[in-house]
Every structure is written in structure tokens, then in C-alpha cells.
Amino acid sequence: MLGLYIHVPFCSAICNYCNFNRGLFDAALKLRYVEAIISEINRAVAPAADTIYFGGGTPSLLEPGEVARIIAACRSAFDVASDAEITLEANPESVDEARLAGFRASGVNRLSFGVQSFREPELRRLSRLHTADRARAAVAEARAAGFENISLDLMMWLPEQQVLEWLESVDAAIALAPEHLSLYLLEVYPNAPLKDDMARARWSQAPDDDAAAMYLAAMDRLDTAGYEQYEISNVARPGRRSRHNIKYWQDGEWLGFGCGAHSTRRGVRWKNVASTDEYVTRLEHSESPAIDHRMLSSNEHLGDALFTGLRLTEGVNLDAIRAAHGVDVWDRYGADLQPFLQAGILRREGPRLWLTRQGMLLAHEVMTTFV
């Protein structure tokens, strides 16, 4: 079934490392934006869907009643499964127990908190608005509000961060017992204010070997704590994998609503205009916000299936790829992949091809074989 993605571009402040499609909160524009989102959903064709994901930006800046209206629009326009996974991204400083209870009553059943770090110096370097204690309190408030499926985002390889400091955040996250964790390497974009901040303050990132040690040590600790790694950057308790995000990695289909949202369905990929103002204006004039419709070539579709599938710890099933795409992957790419097998980066057993954990550190090099 389809996944539905709802993009909410508003933030209370712009983090210095962020490269997402977002802008500062504007109460009047937000009201118009919610109406535009609902209008776009109502224009959609009505297939079945089993996940709804509110991403951002900071979706928790919407009022619970606004989230409820958007979910109701999805249920009206689509055949949404009764057990649908409905995720809301939230920043710790943007919620309290009453607000979280409102989101739970609106139909949200999964929260994803953007924590990033449990160390105050690192939060300040990232220009985050919350403190470590506020992040802990937000998780406790979510539990009190009835949430039984919580995910935390953490970032490693931060400016001035050492391996043991990173593991402090990992241990702090484990202590909160979330059902899911996402762990990302910080990428410093050329146009990000953080790059200038680092130059002025003479902050640096640890050597690449230390970044690798951060990743491997964190995964070892999460293994011990009972989490299962299922994707390069994601671990979960049994049965708590992100059903929505798995669609991106298993050659699934999804529809995106909101400014800058991307969609993929029936071999066609498109995106919406990035500007919030233009998006709202188009919907207010009953115009489509979609641009850049493109039919994927057979080679692009195959490359995407391999590229994304190898992000999963279970890897890809070459027999299934051949059945879906009519290509024997090993005949086409085997010579290029053989060195990765010999180096212990890739493993192949029967029809299954997957990256080792060490290999996940070099996933980009492997995946460029396909794209």
C-alpha cells in the first residue's frame, strides 16, 4: 500500500546545519498552508494507504486540531488502513503533555523526536533550542500522553565531538527506552551557517577513523540493549521498524503533500514547488503544485531498487530483482561488485546480497556501481 507524506515547513528557529525545505514560523501563513494541504489531499486519486508521516520542518508546531483535520482528509480521500502507522516529527521544546495528548487524540500513534544530542555543548553548537533535560522530559510526557511508539534522532561526528562523548548520548537515549532510534552522521553543507561557525570558532570534526568508530561502537551498544539494526542508520525493537520509511528502501510507492514534497508512483516521480508561498497560492487558485514529472527509465528504476535496498541489513533478493526488472544483477554488475565481496564489504549467499556492518561505512562506494 501507499505511504502518505505530509511536509510541514515551519520552524521556531533555523538550525545552523539544516538543509531541508523549511522557514520560520508564520501563524497566518500556517493557517493558509493547512487549508492548502487539505485541498491537495482532496485532489488525489484514492488508492489504499497504510502509513502517514508528518515531516518537516517542525510538524509539532501545528495545532492538534490541524493535525486531526489533515488525518481526516487523508482518511476521506484514501482507503487508509485501520492499523495505519501515523508518525509526527516533533522537537522537544515544542511540546508539553497536554499538546502531546492532543496529537494522540488526533490519531497520531508514533512520535519521532529530533533530539540530536544529550550533551549541552553539542546542542548549543547545533543551535538547538532544547536542552538534554527538556528532551528527557518530552519523552516522559509522550509516555504519559499514551504514546507507545517513540523514535529518537541522534547525530554523530559533530564539531569537536569525540567517540566517548558521542557514546554518552547513545547511552542516554538507551536509558529512555525508545522503540526506535535513527543515528546519522552530520553532513556539513557548503552553504550551511554551521560551516561558517566552525571556521570562526575553529571547531573541527574528528578524523574519519573516529567517525567509523562512533558508528560501530554505537551499533554494538544498541545490539546489547536489544535493538535490531534494520537499515544503515536505523535500529528498532522487534516489530517497531518504521513502516513508512521502509517504503523508501523497498522500492515502494508514496505520495507527498506540501511544499517541496516528492512522490513516486507507477514508475513516475515528481515533486511539488519548494516555495511555501507559491505552493499555497497555487492551491488557492485550484492549480496543481506538482512540477518535474518524470517517467523513470528501466535502468533508473533498477538502480534505485538496488541502491535503496542495500541500505537494509537484509539487503536485496537478486531473484526478486530479476523477476521485477528482468535483469540478472550478477551478470550485469558482478565484475564490479567482486572486489567488494573480496574485501568483506559485501556478502552474497544464494539470492541474497547485503552489506556487512563494516561495509555500511563504505556504502556510497558500493552503491555508485548502480547509479
Buried (B, 14 or more C-beta within 10 A) or exposed (E): BBBBBBBBBBBEBEBBBBEEBBBEBBEEBBEBBBBBBBBBBEBBEEEEBBBBBBBBBBBBBBBBEBBBBBBBBBBEBBEBEEEBBBBBBBBBBBBEBEBBBBBBBBBBBBBBBBBBBBBEEBBEBBBBBBBBEBBBBBBEBBBEBEBEBBBBBBBBBBBBBEBEBBBBBBEBBBEBEBBBBBBBBBEBEEEBBBBEBBEEEEBEBBEEEBBBBBBBBBBEBBEEBEBBBBBBBBBBBEEBBBBBBBBBBBBBBBBBBBBBBBBBBEEEBBBBBBBBBBBBBBBEEEEEBBEEEEEBEEEBBBBBBBBBBBBBBEBBBBEBBBEEBEBEBBEBBEEEBEEBBEEEBBBBEEBBBBBBBEBBBBBEEBBEBBE
